[in-house]
Amino acid sequence: MQSVQDIELQLSGPQSDALVKSIGIPPRPAVLLELQKEIAKEDPDLRSVARLVAGDVALTAALLRTVNSPAFGLKRPCETFAQAVALLGIQPLSALITDLMVRRVLRTDGPQLTRFWDVSGKRSHALARLSRNMGEVPPDVGQSFGLFCDVGIPLMMQRFSDYGKTLKACNDEPDRSFTAIEHEHHQADHALIGGMMARSWGVSKTVCLAIRLHHDYSIFQNPDMPHEVCQLVAMGLLAELAIQRFAGLNHSSEWDKGSDLAIGSLMLTDQDVEDWVDKLLEDFSSGKA
């Protein structure tokens, strides 16, 4: 069982720089860096935040288009960034801007990537909703985890021409760890790459740890593991189950591997799980995610 310190060293140690260059992890955009600096202040200047966003016309358009979509269910449309801040709050908007930036830098074609972004959107929504209702993790933290959880997959696809075959083998495997199979074929895995990218993009340490460990279900039995990390991974499994059900699949191999420990971590009953899956399926069907 790895310690938290060991995991943090994997994400930020000297060997990580070489892997970042090898895989081609995109750097954090300058506008996002400036936004995060301002938002992190004790009293953020919303006018400065608005100016930074307004300086990127494409970002502003994408932000308003997303905020005005059925997913947010606003009673009246937002016409400006200031209105979006007033209606949603600065932290949810920060998470949304990060999402839009990630989509911009990882813009790739192909049916596998189309499904990836669809799943990413559903997972981000599900994690935000689960976080909001379970009260253990702030919704924007859950949303960030949902976004970055599998962001290493498109990077692995870009780096390794045969990664699609590996991905299928991982999804079909009933027992072995997803990331162990990736390492066997490529000496890297999407959870490590995703954690590195999240760290380099200024995402919280809690989320980075959860990304790195979201296929390692031994964390639920590690007394030194931060509680929020376990909660994020457990909620991620529940979201995965709902996403698989929505796709018409009767089971999720990852849920099969980690569900007992995840349910215990979230203190849910089997009926609670089914109720949550039904709520998320309703959201997916109605276009909220």
One Martini backbone bead per residue (centre of mass of N, CA, C, O) as a GRO file, in nm:
protein
  289
    1MET     BB    1   0.092   0.040   0.027
    2GLN     BB    2   0.076   0.357  -0.052
    3SER     BB    3   0.169   0.660   0.016
    4VAL     BB    4   0.100   0.987  -0.010
    5GLN     BB    5   0.396   1.072  -0.063
    6ASP     BB    6   0.446   0.883  -0.303
    7ILE     BB    7   0.230   1.003  -0.487
    8GLU     BB    8   0.334   1.295  -0.490
    9LEU     BB    9   0.608   1.218  -0.619
   10GLN     BB   10   0.496   1.117  -0.889
   11LEU     BB   11   0.372   1.409  -0.966
   12SER     BB   12   0.662   1.592  -0.873
   13GLY     BB   13   0.903   1.457  -0.945
   14PRO     BB   14   1.181   1.425  -1.149
   15GLN     BB   15   1.040   1.205  -1.342
   16SER     BB   16   0.792   1.374  -1.443
   17ASP     BB   17   0.921   1.559  -1.660
   18ALA     BB   18   0.981   1.338  -1.871
   19LEU     BB   19   0.686   1.241  -1.901
   20VAL     BB   20   0.561   1.506  -1.991
   21LYS     BB   21   0.731   1.522  -2.255
   22SER     BB   22   0.657   1.247  -2.377
   23ILE     BB   23   0.338   1.289  -2.381
   24GLY     BB   24   0.235   1.600  -2.395
   25ILE     BB   25   0.158   1.805  -2.179
   26PRO     BB   26  -0.028   2.070  -2.153
   27PRO     BB   27  -0.016   2.381  -2.074
   28ARG     BB   28  -0.116   2.635  -1.895
   29PRO     BB   29  -0.299   2.885  -1.959
   30ALA     BB   30  -0.256   3.215  -1.896
   31VAL     BB   31  -0.553   3.295  -1.833
   32LEU     BB   32  -0.593   3.079  -1.612
   33LEU     BB   33  -0.373   3.168  -1.422
   34GLU     BB   34  -0.487   3.453  -1.367
   35LEU     BB   35  -0.760   3.364  -1.263
   36GLN     BB   36  -0.661   3.191  -1.022
   37LYS     BB   37  -0.518   3.419  -0.873
   38GLU     BB   38  -0.768   3.596  -0.827
   39ILE     BB   39  -0.962   3.381  -0.697
   40ALA     BB   40  -0.757   3.316  -0.450
   41LYS     BB   41  -0.835   3.555  -0.322
   42GLU     BB   42  -1.002   3.681  -0.057
   43ASP     BB   43  -1.083   3.940  -0.266
   44PRO     BB   44  -1.205   3.928  -0.550
   45ASP     BB   45  -1.188   4.088  -0.865
   46LEU     BB   46  -1.444   4.083  -1.087
   47ARG     BB   47  -1.338   4.282  -1.299
   48SER     BB   48  -1.076   4.131  -1.360
   49VAL     BB   49  -1.206   3.867  -1.442
   50ALA     BB   50  -1.378   3.983  -1.672
   51ARG     BB   51  -1.141   4.091  -1.842
   52LEU     BB   52  -1.000   3.823  -1.893
   53VAL     BB   53  -1.237   3.688  -2.039
   54ALA     BB   54  -1.294   3.916  -2.255
   55GLY     BB   55  -1.006   3.875  -2.398
   56ASP     BB   56  -1.165   3.597  -2.479
   57VAL     BB   57  -1.395   3.551  -2.707
   58ALA     BB   58  -1.429   3.241  -2.725
   59LEU     BB   59  -1.466   3.195  -2.423
   60THR     BB   60  -1.711   3.374  -2.377
   61ALA     BB   61  -1.899   3.228  -2.575
   62ALA     BB   62  -1.878   2.945  -2.447
   63LEU     BB   63  -1.972   3.023  -2.166
   64LEU     BB   64  -2.255   3.137  -2.238
   65ARG     BB   65  -2.355   2.887  -2.388
   66THR     BB   66  -2.336   2.697  -2.143
   67VAL     BB   67  -2.501   2.856  -1.929
   68ASN     BB   68  -2.762   2.859  -2.144
   69SER     BB   69  -2.808   2.578  -2.105
   70PRO     BB   70  -3.005   2.321  -1.979
   71ALA     BB   71  -2.805   2.237  -1.748
   72PHE     BB   72  -2.872   2.516  -1.573
   73GLY     BB   73  -3.171   2.626  -1.570
   74LEU     BB   74  -3.230   2.914  -1.642
   75LYS     BB   75  -3.472   3.166  -1.637
   76ARG     BB   76  -3.245   3.354  -1.759
   77PRO     BB   77  -3.034   3.486  -1.967
   78CYS     BB   78  -2.701   3.536  -2.026
   79GLU     BB   79  -2.500   3.825  -2.149
   80THR     BB   80  -2.281   3.820  -1.918
   81PHE     BB   81  -2.035   3.753  -1.696
   82ALA     BB   82  -2.158   3.902  -1.453
   83GLN     BB   83  -2.423   3.743  -1.456
   84ALA     BB   84  -2.297   3.463  -1.414
   85VAL     BB   85  -2.176   3.523  -1.138
   86ALA     BB   86  -2.443   3.602  -0.992
   87LEU     BB   87  -2.587   3.315  -1.049
   88LEU     BB   88  -2.334   3.101  -0.978
   89GLY     BB   89  -2.048   3.187  -0.919
   90ILE     BB   90  -1.702   3.173  -0.912
   91GLN     BB   91  -1.631   2.870  -0.876
   92PRO     BB   92  -1.808   2.738  -1.097
   93LEU     BB   93  -1.680   2.913  -1.324
   94SER     BB   94  -1.392   2.815  -1.294
   95ALA     BB   95  -1.453   2.521  -1.364
   96LEU     BB   96  -1.571   2.584  -1.645
   97ILE     BB   97  -1.322   2.718  -1.769
   98THR     BB   98  -1.139   2.475  -1.741
   99ASP     BB   99  -1.302   2.291  -1.921
  100LEU     BB  100  -1.280   2.464  -2.181
  101MET     BB  101  -0.967   2.454  -2.193
  102VAL     BB  102  -0.931   2.152  -2.218
  103ARG     BB  103  -1.092   2.121  -2.482
  104ARG     BB  104  -0.905   2.300  -2.648
  105VAL     BB  105  -0.619   2.142  -2.607
  106LEU     BB  106  -0.788   1.846  -2.673
  107ARG     BB  107  -0.848   1.869  -2.974
  108THR     BB  108  -1.006   1.589  -3.122
  109ASP     BB  109  -1.062   1.314  -3.323
  110GLY     BB  110  -1.309   1.080  -3.312
  111PRO     BB  111  -1.516   0.852  -3.159
  112GLN     BB  112  -1.363   0.817  -2.889
  113LEU     BB  113  -1.353   1.128  -2.820
  114THR     BB  114  -1.652   1.182  -2.826
  115ARG     BB  115  -1.712   0.995  -2.588
  116PHE     BB  116  -1.525   1.121  -2.384
  117TRP     BB  117  -1.674   1.401  -2.364
  118ASP     BB  118  -1.944   1.290  -2.283
  119VAL     BB  119  -1.851   1.151  -2.022
  120SER     BB  120  -1.719   1.399  -1.891
  121GLY     BB  121  -1.979   1.564  -1.864
  122LYS     BB  122  -2.136   1.360  -1.691
  123ARG     BB  123  -1.931   1.336  -1.459
  124SER     BB  124  -1.921   1.630  -1.371
  125HIS     BB  125  -2.217   1.649  -1.300
  126ALA     BB  126  -2.234   1.412  -1.101
  127LEU     BB  127  -2.018   1.514  -0.898
  128ALA     BB  128  -2.158   1.779  -0.828
  129ARG     BB  129  -2.423   1.655  -0.723
  130LEU     BB  130  -2.314   1.462  -0.511
  131SER     BB  131  -2.161   1.673  -0.348
  132ARG     BB  132  -2.404   1.858  -0.281
  133ASN     BB  133  -2.574   1.617  -0.128
  134MET     BB  134  -2.346   1.483   0.067
  135GLY     BB  135  -2.143   1.715   0.204
  136GLU     BB  136  -1.814   1.646   0.174
  137VAL     BB  137  -1.780   1.800  -0.108
  138PRO     BB  138  -1.722   2.037  -0.307
  139PRO     BB  139  -1.861   2.083  -0.614
  140ASP     BB  140  -1.603   2.197  -0.764
  141VAL     BB  141  -1.428   1.953  -0.689
  142GLY     BB  142  -1.599   1.738  -0.823
  143GLN     BB  143  -1.591   1.862  -1.107
  144SER     BB  144  -1.282   1.847  -1.144
  145PHE     BB  145  -1.260   1.545  -1.118
  146GLY     BB  146  -1.451   1.473  -1.352
  147LEU     BB  147  -1.275   1.606  -1.570
  148PHE     BB  148  -0.968   1.482  -1.494
  149CYS     BB  149  -0.983   1.177  -1.450
  150ASP     BB  150  -0.953   1.104  -1.795
  151VAL     BB  151  -0.741   1.302  -1.942
  152GLY     BB  152  -0.517   1.083  -2.016
  153ILE     BB  153  -0.642   0.939  -2.261
  154PRO     BB  154  -0.592   1.138  -2.503
  155LEU     BB  155  -0.284   1.144  -2.450
  156MET     BB  156  -0.237   0.842  -2.503
  157MET     BB  157  -0.348   0.843  -2.792
  158GLN     BB  158  -0.137   1.044  -2.907
  159ARG     BB  159   0.122   0.870  -2.822
  160PHE     BB  160  -0.037   0.583  -2.880
  161SER     BB  161  -0.147   0.400  -3.149
  162ASP     BB  162  -0.244   0.131  -2.956
  163TYR     BB  163  -0.439   0.229  -2.720
  164GLY     BB  164  -0.719   0.123  -2.801
  165LYS     BB  165  -0.656  -0.173  -2.727
  166THR     BB  166  -0.593  -0.124  -2.433
  167LEU     BB  167  -0.865  -0.003  -2.352
  168LYS     BB  168  -1.030  -0.254  -2.410
  169ALA     BB  169  -0.881  -0.442  -2.215
  170CYS     BB  170  -0.949  -0.280  -1.959
  171ASN     BB  171  -1.268  -0.288  -1.989
  172ASP     BB  172  -1.271  -0.621  -1.996
  173GLU     BB  173  -1.147  -0.644  -1.715
  174PRO     BB  174  -1.247  -0.809  -1.409
  175ASP     BB  175  -0.970  -0.784  -1.211
  176ARG     BB  176  -0.759  -0.615  -1.306
  177SER     BB  177  -0.596  -0.336  -1.323
  178PHE     BB  178  -0.614  -0.083  -1.537
  179THR     BB  179  -0.320   0.040  -1.491
  180ALA     BB  180  -0.157  -0.224  -1.518
  181ILE     BB  181  -0.215  -0.266  -1.820
  182GLU     BB  182  -0.095  -0.004  -1.920
  183HIS     BB  183   0.194  -0.054  -1.813
  184GLU     BB  184   0.250  -0.312  -1.972
  185HIS     BB  185   0.235  -0.148  -2.259
  186HIS     BB  186   0.352   0.182  -2.171
  187GLN     BB  187   0.476   0.279  -1.891
  188ALA     BB  188   0.182   0.400  -1.842
  189ASP     BB  189  -0.096   0.608  -1.715
  190HIS     BB  190  -0.386   0.797  -1.701
  191ALA     BB  191  -0.377   0.868  -1.396
  192LEU     BB  192  -0.097   0.994  -1.393
  193ILE     BB  193  -0.131   1.198  -1.623
  194GLY     BB  194  -0.378   1.342  -1.504
  195GLY     BB  195  -0.243   1.432  -1.239
  196MET     BB  196  -0.022   1.602  -1.374
  197MET     BB  197  -0.203   1.799  -1.525
  198ALA     BB  198  -0.361   1.904  -1.283
  199ARG     BB  199  -0.117   2.017  -1.135
  200SER     BB  200  -0.017   2.210  -1.374
  201TRP     BB  201  -0.325   2.355  -1.352
  202GLY     BB  202  -0.391   2.410  -1.030
  203VAL     BB  203  -0.501   2.177  -0.889
  204SER     BB  204  -0.583   2.027  -0.626
  205LYS     BB  205  -0.444   1.787  -0.430
  206THR     BB  206  -0.694   1.615  -0.388
  207VAL     BB  207  -0.759   1.572  -0.690
  208CYS     BB  208  -0.487   1.455  -0.780
  209LEU     BB  209  -0.502   1.204  -0.601
  210ALA     BB  210  -0.771   1.092  -0.710
  211ILE     BB  211  -0.676   1.053  -0.997
  212ARG     BB  212  -0.436   0.861  -0.940
  213LEU     BB  213  -0.651   0.657  -0.752
  214HIS     BB  214  -0.925   0.566  -0.921
  215HIS     BB  215  -0.804   0.240  -0.946
  216ASP     BB  216  -0.738   0.228  -0.621
  217TYR     BB  217  -0.917   0.044  -0.377
  218SER     BB  218  -0.716   0.047  -0.124
  219ILE     BB  219  -0.779   0.334  -0.007
  220PHE     BB  220  -1.027   0.242   0.179
  221GLN     BB  221  -0.789   0.089   0.376
  222ASN     BB  222  -0.642   0.369   0.428
  223PRO     BB  223  -0.592   0.564   0.711
  224ASP     BB  224  -0.412   0.802   0.554
  225MET     BB  225  -0.634   0.875   0.373
  226PRO     BB  226  -0.804   1.115   0.259
  227HIS     BB  227  -1.138   1.149   0.270
  228GLU     BB  228  -1.191   1.308   0.003
  229VAL     BB  229  -1.058   1.106  -0.185
  230CYS     BB  230  -1.251   0.870  -0.129
  231GLN     BB  231  -1.509   1.019  -0.211
  232LEU     BB  232  -1.438   1.074  -0.505
  233VAL     BB  233  -1.394   0.782  -0.596
  234ALA     BB  234  -1.673   0.677  -0.512
  235MET     BB  235  -1.841   0.876  -0.686
  236GLY     BB  236  -1.710   0.792  -0.952
  237LEU     BB  237  -1.830   0.506  -0.952
  238LEU     BB  238  -2.126   0.590  -0.950
  239ALA     BB  239  -2.113   0.749  -1.213
  240GLU     BB  240  -2.019   0.513  -1.390
  241LEU     BB  241  -2.270   0.341  -1.356
  242ALA     BB  242  -2.468   0.544  -1.484
  243ILE     BB  243  -2.325   0.571  -1.759
  244GLN     BB  244  -2.349   0.272  -1.838
  245ARG     BB  245  -2.655   0.255  -1.824
  246PHE     BB  246  -2.708   0.476  -2.038
  247ALA     BB  247  -2.548   0.290  -2.260
  248GLY     BB  248  -2.680  -0.015  -2.200
  249LEU     BB  249  -2.525  -0.131  -1.960
  250ASN     BB  250  -2.537  -0.375  -1.697
  251HIS     BB  251  -2.224  -0.318  -1.639
  252SER     BB  252  -1.930  -0.246  -1.431
  253SER     BB  253  -1.612  -0.332  -1.381
  254GLU     BB  254  -1.537  -0.114  -1.169
  255TRP     BB  255  -1.773  -0.160  -0.982
  256ASP     BB  256  -1.710  -0.456  -0.924
  257LYS     BB  257  -1.429  -0.394  -0.786
  258GLY     BB  258  -1.534  -0.123  -0.579
  259SER     BB  259  -1.827  -0.110  -0.448
  260ASP     BB  260  -1.813  -0.204  -0.155
  261LEU     BB  261  -1.614   0.019  -0.061
  262ALA     BB  262  -1.772   0.266  -0.166
  263ILE     BB  263  -2.034   0.229  -0.006
  264GLY     BB  264  -1.896   0.245   0.269
  265SER     BB  265  -1.776   0.532   0.236
  266LEU     BB  266  -2.077   0.662   0.175
  267MET     BB  267  -2.306   0.524   0.336
  268LEU     BB  268  -2.469   0.312   0.157
  269THR     BB  269  -2.719   0.157   0.008
  270ASP     BB  270  -2.842  -0.020  -0.244
  271GLN     BB  271  -3.088   0.171  -0.275
  272ASP     BB  272  -2.931   0.434  -0.292
  273VAL     BB  273  -2.786   0.368  -0.551
  274GLU     BB  274  -3.039   0.340  -0.730
  275ASP     BB  275  -3.147   0.624  -0.678
  276TRP     BB  276  -2.901   0.775  -0.797
  277VAL     BB  277  -2.906   0.654  -1.075
  278ASP     BB  278  -3.186   0.759  -1.150
  279LYS     BB  279  -3.119   1.062  -1.124
  280LEU     BB  280  -2.891   1.065  -1.337
  281LEU     BB  281  -3.054   0.953  -1.574
  282GLU     BB  282  -3.248   1.191  -1.581
  283ASP     BB  283  -3.037   1.402  -1.646
  284PHE     BB  284  -2.931   1.279  -1.909
  285SER     BB  285  -3.212   1.273  -2.059
  286SER     BB  286  -3.264   1.601  -2.019
  287GLY     BB  287  -2.968   1.751  -2.075
  288LYS     BB  288  -2.786   1.828  -1.809
  289ALA     BB  289  -2.524   1.636  -1.946
   0.00000   0.00000   0.00000
